[in-house]
Amino acid sequence: MLYQGRLAGILEEDEEGFSFTYDSEYLAGGVPISYQLKLREAAYESKDLMPFFENLVSEGWLRKLQSRQQKIDENDRFGLLLANGRDLVGAVTVEPPPESEV
């Protein structure tokens, strides 16, 4: 996840839910990406996608269109965020991790 083009942290999903961890270099001089996600070393963890990230996902007709065209379940908000996070309004960009080279 980038904030104003700078790596701010890593948003991940696993079988337990979601976590967001600020990048250590960002912690040294960055600003919180949200008032709910203050700067700290410990990861933020949640069973559901955190409201800040939840609100970055498209809604209504645009979400339906993205879901249909990208073949992503309309309820998979994390998947939709990863697929469309490069084109968000504002200072935040969400990108999928780079493909591992084999």
Summary of the structure (lengths in Angstrom):
residues: 102
radius of gyration: 13.9
end to end distance: 23.9
largest distance: 41.0
contacts: 235
relative contact order: 0.18
helix: 29%
strand: 23%
